[in-house]
Amino acid sequence: MGIAFTQVGADRLVARMPVDAHTKQPMSILHGGVSVVLAETLGSCAAALTLPPDRSAVGLDIHANHIRAVKHSWVIGTCTPVRRLPP
């Protein structure tokens, strides 16, 4: 999918993904499912980076709204915590 992490911090994880032949649907716009792949990747990686080695996280639910079509360039995803486990 070409996902590349561009920022990793205590309260933020950012990645970008190209809009190209591998991520477009037949109408030459970004496939909606690919957007969800980026979101799920960010959420899973962010959770894994913040948990102690003896804990793990799994996704329970994901919901996506697509604001507009993208035909070229990159899409950028940013993940920030909603809640953290106590230390």
N, CA, C and O atoms as CSV, one atom per row, in Angstrom:
chain,resi,resn,atom,element,x,y,z
A,1,MET,N,N,0.822,-1.188,0.000
A,1,MET,CA,C,0.000,0.000,0.000
A,1,MET,C,C,0.866,1.253,0.000
A,1,MET,O,O,0.378,2.339,-0.312
A,2,GLY,N,N,2.121,1.121,0.339
A,2,GLY,CA,C,3.017,2.265,0.310
A,2,GLY,C,C,2.922,3.180,1.516
A,2,GLY,O,O,3.322,4.342,1.439
A,3,ILE,N,N,2.399,2.679,2.635
A,3,ILE,CA,C,2.269,3.507,3.844
A,3,ILE,C,C,3.648,3.793,4.414
A,3,ILE,O,O,4.469,2.891,4.583
A,4,ALA,N,N,3.888,5.073,4.708
A,4,ALA,CA,C,5.162,5.493,5.290
A,4,ALA,C,C,4.874,6.362,6.506
A,4,ALA,O,O,4.131,7.341,6.420
A,5,PHE,N,N,5.465,5.999,7.636
A,5,PHE,CA,C,5.298,6.794,8.848
A,5,PHE,C,C,6.190,8.029,8.758
A,5,PHE,O,O,7.371,7.926,8.426
A,6,THR,N,N,5.625,9.186,9.051
A,6,THR,CA,C,6.374,10.440,8.933
A,6,THR,C,C,6.618,11.121,10.272
A,6,THR,O,O,7.541,11.925,10.393
A,7,GLN,N,N,5.799,10.811,11.290
A,7,GLN,CA,C,5.999,11.363,12.631
A,7,GLN,C,C,5.616,10.315,13.662
A,7,GLN,O,O,4.570,9.674,13.562
A,8,VAL,N,N,6.470,10.154,14.641
A,8,VAL,CA,C,6.184,9.253,15.756
A,8,VAL,C,C,6.476,10.030,17.028
A,8,VAL,O,O,7.603,10.477,17.241
A,9,GLY,N,N,5.467,10.193,17.875
A,9,GLY,CA,C,5.645,10.924,19.121
A,9,GLY,C,C,4.811,10.310,20.223
A,9,GLY,O,O,4.059,9.364,19.986
A,10,ALA,N,N,4.937,10.840,21.423
A,10,ALA,CA,C,4.219,10.299,22.579
A,10,ALA,C,C,2.701,10.386,22.407
A,10,ALA,O,O,1.985,9.500,22.874
A,11,ASP,N,N,2.200,11.418,21.757
A,11,ASP,CA,C,0.760,11.608,21.589
A,11,ASP,C,C,0.340,11.763,20.131
A,11,ASP,O,O,-0.708,12.342,19.846
A,12,ARG,N,N,1.149,11.252,19.209
A,12,ARG,CA,C,0.833,11.466,17.796
A,12,ARG,C,C,1.594,10.472,16.919
A,12,ARG,O,O,2.787,10.237,17.111
A,13,LEU,N,N,0.891,9.904,15.968
A,13,LEU,CA,C,1.506,9.045,14.958
A,13,LEU,C,C,0.923,9.485,13.616
A,13,LEU,O,O,-0.295,9.530,13.448
A,14,VAL,N,N,1.791,9.807,12.669
A,14,VAL,CA,C,1.353,10.307,11.365
A,14,VAL,C,C,1.968,9.429,10.270
A,14,VAL,O,O,3.136,9.047,10.345
A,15,ALA,N,N,1.163,9.122,9.262
A,15,ALA,CA,C,1.650,8.348,8.116
A,15,ALA,C,C,1.012,8.900,6.850
A,15,ALA,O,O,-0.039,9.540,6.883
A,16,ARG,N,N,1.677,8.630,5.737
A,16,ARG,CA,C,1.108,9.019,4.450
A,16,ARG,C,C,1.084,7.804,3.538
A,16,ARG,O,O,1.841,6.849,3.715
A,17,MET,N,N,0.192,7.869,2.556
A,17,MET,CA,C,0.029,6.768,1.618
A,17,MET,C,C,-0.224,7.368,0.239
A,17,MET,O,O,-1.009,8.307,0.108
A,18,PRO,N,N,0.435,6.836,-0.790
A,18,PRO,CA,C,0.237,7.409,-2.122
A,18,PRO,C,C,-1.134,7.067,-2.707
A,18,PRO,O,O,-1.694,5.999,-2.455
A,19,VAL,N,N,-1.644,7.991,-3.481
A,19,VAL,CA,C,-2.836,7.721,-4.279
A,19,VAL,C,C,-2.303,7.397,-5.673
A,19,VAL,O,O,-1.938,8.289,-6.440
A,20,ASP,N,N,-2.266,6.105,-5.980
A,20,ASP,CA,C,-1.681,5.652,-7.246
A,20,ASP,C,C,-2.448,4.440,-7.767
A,20,ASP,O,O,-3.532,4.131,-7.272
A,21,ALA,N,N,-1.906,3.773,-8.735
A,21,ALA,CA,C,-2.582,2.630,-9.361
A,21,ALA,C,C,-2.897,1.516,-8.361
A,21,ALA,O,O,-3.839,0.751,-8.566
A,22,HIS,N,N,-2.120,1.420,-7.283
A,22,HIS,CA,C,-2.345,0.363,-6.285
A,22,HIS,C,C,-3.454,0.698,-5.300
A,22,HIS,O,O,-3.979,-0.195,-4.634
A,23,THR,N,N,-3.818,1.972,-5.198
A,23,THR,CA,C,-4.779,2.388,-4.170
A,23,THR,C,C,-6.051,3.012,-4.743
A,23,THR,O,O,-6.920,3.451,-3.989
A,24,LYS,N,N,-6.164,3.053,-6.072
A,24,LYS,CA,C,-7.348,3.643,-6.701
A,24,LYS,C,C,-8.364,2.584,-7.091
A,24,LYS,O,O,-8.013,1.437,-7.365
A,25,GLN,N,N,-9.630,2.986,-7.111
A,25,GLN,CA,C,-10.692,2.140,-7.635
A,25,GLN,C,C,-10.821,2.381,-9.142
A,25,GLN,O,O,-10.149,3.269,-9.667
A,26,PRO,N,N,-11.652,1.631,-9.849
A,26,PRO,CA,C,-11.737,1.775,-11.310
A,26,PRO,C,C,-12.086,3.187,-11.806
A,26,PRO,O,O,-11.773,3.526,-12.947
A,27,MET,N,N,-12.727,4.013,-10.969
A,27,MET,CA,C,-13.064,5.378,-11.378
A,27,MET,C,C,-11.895,6.345,-11.176
A,27,MET,O,O,-12.072,7.560,-11.257
A,28,SER,N,N,-10.714,5.811,-10.914
A,28,SER,CA,C,-9.477,6.592,-10.756
A,28,SER,C,C,-9.476,7.527,-9.557
A,28,SER,O,O,-8.839,8.580,-9.587
A,29,ILE,N,N,-10.196,7.144,-8.492
A,29,ILE,CA,C,-10.125,7.878,-7.228
A,29,ILE,C,C,-9.721,6.900,-6.128
A,29,ILE,O,O,-9.840,5.684,-6.283
A,30,LEU,N,N,-9.248,7.449,-5.026
A,30,LEU,CA,C,-8.813,6.618,-3.905
A,30,LEU,C,C,-9.938,5.682,-3.467
A,30,LEU,O,O,-11.064,6.127,-3.248
A,31,HIS,N,N,-9.645,4.422,-3.342
A,31,HIS,CA,C,-10.609,3.423,-2.889
A,31,HIS,C,C,-10.913,3.660,-1.420
A,31,HIS,O,O,-9.992,3.829,-0.621
A,32,GLY,N,N,-12.187,3.675,-1.048
A,32,GLY,CA,C,-12.581,3.919,0.338
A,32,GLY,C,C,-12.001,2.915,1.311
A,32,GLY,O,O,-11.644,3.272,2.433
A,33,GLY,N,N,-11.904,1.669,0.898
A,33,GLY,CA,C,-11.330,0.648,1.769
A,33,GLY,C,C,-9.869,0.890,2.069
A,33,GLY,O,O,-9.376,0.510,3.130
A,34,VAL,N,N,-9.175,1.520,1.141
A,34,VAL,CA,C,-7.762,1.835,1.336
A,34,VAL,C,C,-7.613,2.897,2.429
A,34,VAL,O,O,-6.664,2.853,3.212
A,35,SER,N,N,-8.545,3.847,2.481
A,35,SER,CA,C,-8.534,4.845,3.558
A,35,SER,C,C,-8.653,4.164,4.916
A,35,SER,O,O,-7.994,4.555,5.879
A,36,VAL,N,N,-9.499,3.145,4.980
A,36,VAL,CA,C,-9.685,2.413,6.230
A,36,VAL,C,C,-8.432,1.609,6.576
A,36,VAL,O,O,-8.108,1.454,7.753
A,37,VAL,N,N,-7.732,1.101,5.576
A,37,VAL,CA,C,-6.461,0.402,5.820
A,37,VAL,C,C,-5.470,1.354,6.495
A,37,VAL,O,O,-4.795,0.972,7.451
A,38,LEU,N,N,-5.384,2.580,6.006
A,38,LEU,CA,C,-4.488,3.566,6.619
A,38,LEU,C,C,-4.907,3.851,8.059
A,38,LEU,O,O,-4.063,3.886,8.955
A,39,ALA,N,N,-6.191,4.052,8.284
A,39,ALA,CA,C,-6.687,4.337,9.633
A,39,ALA,C,C,-6.416,3.174,10.594
A,39,ALA,O,O,-5.952,3.383,11.715
A,40,GLU,N,N,-6.705,1.963,10.150
A,40,GLU,CA,C,-6.496,0.779,11.000
A,40,GLU,C,C,-5.014,0.569,11.280
A,40,GLU,O,O,-4.642,0.197,12.393
A,41,THR,N,N,-4.174,0.801,10.297
A,41,THR,CA,C,-2.725,0.662,10.487
A,41,THR,C,C,-2.229,1.663,11.525
A,41,THR,O,O,-1.465,1.302,12.420
A,42,LEU,N,N,-2.655,2.909,11.411
A,42,LEU,CA,C,-2.244,3.924,12.383
A,42,LEU,C,C,-2.721,3.577,13.792
A,42,LEU,O,O,-1.948,3.644,14.747
A,43,GLY,N,N,-3.985,3.209,13.916
A,43,GLY,CA,C,-4.525,2.881,15.236
A,43,GLY,C,C,-3.842,1.681,15.864
A,43,GLY,O,O,-3.505,1.711,17.048
A,44,SER,N,N,-3.635,0.637,15.098
A,44,SER,CA,C,-2.991,-0.567,15.621
A,44,SER,C,C,-1.543,-0.315,16.022
A,44,SER,O,O,-1.096,-0.759,17.079
A,45,CYS,N,N,-0.823,0.394,15.179
A,45,CYS,CA,C,0.584,0.685,15.486
A,45,CYS,C,C,0.710,1.612,16.692
A,45,CYS,O,O,1.571,1.403,17.546
A,46,ALA,N,N,-0.139,2.631,16.769
A,46,ALA,CA,C,-0.097,3.555,17.903
A,46,ALA,C,C,-0.396,2.818,19.203
A,46,ALA,O,O,0.275,3.043,20.210
A,47,ALA,N,N,-1.388,1.949,19.191
A,47,ALA,CA,C,-1.712,1.178,20.387
A,47,ALA,C,C,-0.545,0.293,20.795
A,47,ALA,O,O,-0.190,0.229,21.972
A,48,ALA,N,N,0.053,-0.391,19.823
A,48,ALA,CA,C,1.174,-1.283,20.113
A,48,ALA,C,C,2.367,-0.518,20.690
A,48,ALA,O,O,3.074,-1.029,21.559
A,49,LEU,N,N,2.589,0.701,20.208
A,49,LEU,CA,C,3.726,1.490,20.694
A,49,LEU,C,C,3.536,2.009,22.110
A,49,LEU,O,O,4.516,2.325,22.785
A,50,THR,N,N,2.300,2.103,22.570
A,50,THR,CA,C,2.050,2.676,23.896
A,50,THR,C,C,1.804,1.633,24.979
A,50,THR,O,O,1.763,1.971,26.162
A,51,LEU,N,N,1.641,0.384,24.593
A,51,LEU,CA,C,1.349,-0.653,25.588
A,51,LEU,C,C,2.617,-1.312,26.108
A,51,LEU,O,O,3.618,-1.388,25.396
A,52,PRO,N,N,2.577,-1.788,27.348
A,52,PRO,CA,C,3.713,-2.554,27.857
A,52,PRO,C,C,3.848,-3.874,27.086
A,52,PRO,O,O,2.881,-4.333,26.477
A,53,PRO,N,N,5.028,-4.479,27.106
A,53,PRO,CA,C,5.271,-5.700,26.321
A,53,PRO,C,C,4.322,-6.862,26.618
A,53,PRO,O,O,4.101,-7.709,25.753
A,54,ASP,N,N,3.766,-6.913,27.814
A,54,ASP,CA,C,2.885,-8.032,28.170
A,54,ASP,C,C,1.418,-7.776,27.823
A,54,ASP,O,O,0.561,-8.597,28.150
A,55,ARG,N,N,1.111,-6.652,27.165
A,55,ARG,CA,C,-0.263,-6.317,26.794
A,55,ARG,C,C,-0.365,-6.230,25.271
A,55,ARG,O,O,0.637,-6.043,24.581
A,56,SER,N,N,-1.584,-6.368,24.759
A,56,SER,CA,C,-1.800,-6.205,23.324
A,56,SER,C,C,-3.148,-5.531,23.105
A,56,SER,O,O,-4.004,-5.531,23.990
A,57,ALA,N,N,-3.324,-4.967,21.941
A,57,ALA,CA,C,-4.576,-4.290,21.596
A,57,ALA,C,C,-5.104,-4.861,20.287
A,57,ALA,O,O,-4.337,-5.238,19.402
A,58,VAL,N,N,-6.406,-4.916,20.183
A,58,VAL,CA,C,-7.056,-5.330,18.939
A,58,VAL,C,C,-8.191,-4.358,18.653
A,58,VAL,O,O,-8.762,-3.770,19.570
A,59,GLY,N,N,-8.510,-4.195,17.383
A,59,GLY,CA,C,-9.600,-3.308,17.007
A,59,GLY,C,C,-10.951,-3.948,17.263
A,59,GLY,O,O,-11.121,-5.156,17.099
A,60,LEU,N,N,-11.904,-3.132,17.664
A,60,LEU,CA,C,-13.263,-3.609,17.899
A,60,LEU,C,C,-14.232,-3.119,16.839
A,60,LEU,O,O,-15.161,-3.828,16.451
A,61,ASP,N,N,-14.005,-1.898,16.377
A,61,ASP,CA,C,-14.950,-1.294,15.452
A,61,ASP,C,C,-14.240,-0.176,14.703
A,61,ASP,O,O,-13.391,0.515,15.266
A,62,ILE,N,N,-14.584,-0.002,13.449
A,62,ILE,CA,C,-14.053,1.124,12.689
A,62,ILE,C,C,-15.178,1.656,11.807
A,62,ILE,O,O,-15.928,0.895,11.196
A,63,HIS,N,N,-15.273,2.964,11.759
A,63,HIS,CA,C,-16.297,3.635,10.966
A,63,HIS,C,C,-15.609,4.739,10.182
A,63,HIS,O,O,-14.793,5.474,10.738
A,64,ALA,N,N,-15.921,4.864,8.913
A,64,ALA,CA,C,-15.250,5.862,8.080
A,64,ALA,C,C,-16.264,6.684,7.298
A,64,ALA,O,O,-17.254,6.162,6.786
A,65,ASN,N,N,-15.994,7.973,7.218
A,65,ASN,CA,C,-16.725,8.882,6.341
A,65,ASN,C,C,-15.718,9.454,5.362
A,65,ASN,O,O,-14.642,9.900,5.759
A,66,HIS,N,N,-16.056,9.441,4.112
A,66,HIS,CA,C,-15.159,9.976,3.093
A,66,HIS,C,C,-15.659,11.358,2.707
A,66,HIS,O,O,-16.753,11.508,2.164
A,67,ILE,N,N,-14.845,12.360,2.993
A,67,ILE,CA,C,-15.237,13.748,2.821
A,67,ILE,C,C,-15.238,14.167,1.345
A,67,ILE,O,O,-16.153,14.849,0.886
A,68,ARG,N,N,-14.216,13.755,0.621
A,68,ARG,CA,C,-14.141,14.084,-0.806
A,68,ARG,C,C,-13.269,13.071,-1.517
A,68,ARG,O,O,-12.506,12.335,-0.891
A,69,ALA,N,N,-13.390,13.043,-2.825
A,69,ALA,CA,C,-12.596,12.128,-3.640
A,69,ALA,C,C,-11.176,12.671,-3.809
A,69,ALA,O,O,-10.961,13.880,-3.888
A,70,VAL,N,N,-10.223,11.756,-3.861
A,70,VAL,CA,C,-8.826,12.122,-4.107
A,70,VAL,C,C,-8.381,11.361,-5.354
A,70,VAL,O,O,-8.570,10.149,-5.448
A,71,LYS,N,N,-7.785,12.083,-6.317
A,71,LYS,CA,C,-7.384,11.467,-7.581
A,71,LYS,C,C,-5.880,11.246,-7.697
A,71,LYS,O,O,-5.445,10.382,-8.459
A,72,HIS,N,N,-5.080,12.006,-6.960
A,72,HIS,CA,C,-3.627,11.880,-7.061
A,72,HIS,C,C,-2.976,12.441,-5.800
A,72,HIS,O,O,-3.663,12.982,-4.934
A,73,SER,N,N,-1.693,12.318,-5.699
A,73,SER,CA,C,-0.897,12.845,-4.588
A,73,SER,C,C,-0.835,11.840,-3.435
A,73,SER,O,O,-0.619,10.649,-3.660
A,74,TRP,N,N,-1.022,12.308,-2.226
A,74,TRP,CA,C,-0.913,11.497,-1.017
A,74,TRP,C,C,-2.124,11.741,-0.128
A,74,TRP,O,O,-2.738,12.806,-0.180
A,75,VAL,N,N,-2.462,10.752,0.685
A,75,VAL,CA,C,-3.386,10.966,1.791
A,75,VAL,C,C,-2.563,10.834,3.063
A,75,VAL,O,O,-1.662,10.001,3.153
A,76,ILE,N,N,-2.882,11.658,4.032
A,76,ILE,CA,C,-2.141,11.688,5.287
A,76,ILE,C,C,-3.100,11.380,6.421
A,76,ILE,O,O,-4.183,11.958,6.504
A,77,GLY,N,N,-2.697,10.465,7.297
A,77,GLY,CA,C,-3.484,10.110,8.466
A,77,GLY,C,C,-2.749,10.485,9.731
A,77,GLY,O,O,-1.530,10.340,9.823
A,78,THR,N,N,-3.501,10.968,10.708
A,78,THR,CA,C,-2.937,11.333,12.010
A,78,THR,C,C,-3.709,10.600,13.092
A,78,THR,O,O,-4.940,10.617,13.105
A,79,CYS,N,N,-2.994,9.964,13.991
A,79,CYS,CA,C,-3.602,9.213,15.080
A,79,CYS,C,C,-3.194,9.843,16.410
A,79,CYS,O,O,-2.007,10.017,16.688
A,80,THR,N,N,-4.188,10.181,17.225
A,80,THR,CA,C,-3.934,10.702,18.573
A,80,THR,C,C,-4.777,9.888,19.563
A,80,THR,O,O,-5.849,9.398,19.207
A,81,PRO,N,N,-4.300,9.744,20.793
A,81,PRO,CA,C,-5.040,8.914,21.753
A,81,PRO,C,C,-6.327,9.558,22.224
A,81,PRO,O,O,-6.389,10.766,22.452
A,82,VAL,N,N,-7.348,8.738,22.366
A,82,VAL,CA,C,-8.611,9.169,22.963
A,82,VAL,C,C,-8.546,8.886,24.459
A,82,VAL,O,O,-9.049,9.655,25.278
A,83,ARG,N,N,-7.916,7.768,24.795
A,83,ARG,CA,C,-7.797,7.338,26.196
A,83,ARG,C,C,-6.541,6.527,26.339
A,83,ARG,O,O,-6.146,5.816,25.415
A,84,ARG,N,N,-5.914,6.625,27.480
A,84,ARG,CA,C,-4.706,5.830,27.766
A,84,ARG,C,C,-4.954,4.972,29.004
A,84,ARG,O,O,-5.673,5.369,29.921
A,85,LEU,N,N,-4.352,3.808,29.010
A,85,LEU,CA,C,-4.413,2.966,30.202
A,85,LEU,C,C,-3.559,3.578,31.299
A,85,LEU,O,O,-2.525,4.179,31.006
A,86,PRO,N,N,-3.966,3.440,32.550
A,86,PRO,CA,C,-3.113,3.932,33.638
A,86,PRO,C,C,-1.815,3.117,33.693
A,86,PRO,O,O,-1.814,1.927,33.377
A,87,PRO,N,N,-0.713,3.759,34.096
A,87,PRO,CA,C,0.573,3.030,34.157
A,87,PRO,C,C,0.567,1.886,35.143
A,87,PRO,O,O,1.575,1.195,35.293
